[in-house]
């Protein structure tokens, strides 16, 4: 069983509440737009960190984190990228990647819109944790916590961090 803390779009600012909410997590996954290396360094000093760079990230992040990340968490194939769209409105790049080797879990950020949607056609769960930072048009900052247990994904919790 692996407990995951999912975050995105911090834009250079990290709420201290993230550490409280992710304290029970085994890993943190960041879906891009860290904003600066300081955010990434604080997260990876706290828990093991997987992440992708986003469109606002500079070389400090791009040299350490890829644009696209594929891996397996227990028995779940995961695909993560910052700009990916959502079911059924994937962008051309993510649609190609999803059809080439369909994961069970597709994670994207960018939109600042919290979404957890199951794509029946691809048999794939899509998650976007919304935005945890203070930049952007979202009214409430959000993160997600969930569990991967073998091939099951469960106990998905949306956590509101408060107004931006």
Secondary structure, 3 states (H helix, E strand, C coil): CEEEEEECCCCCCCCCHHHHHCCCCCEEEECCCCCCHHHHHHHHHHCEEEEECCCCCCHHHHCCCECEEEEEECCEEEEEECCCEECCEECHHHHHHHHHCCCCEEECCCCCCEEEEEECCCCEEEEEECCCCCCCCCCEEEEEEEEEECCEEEEEEEEEEEEC
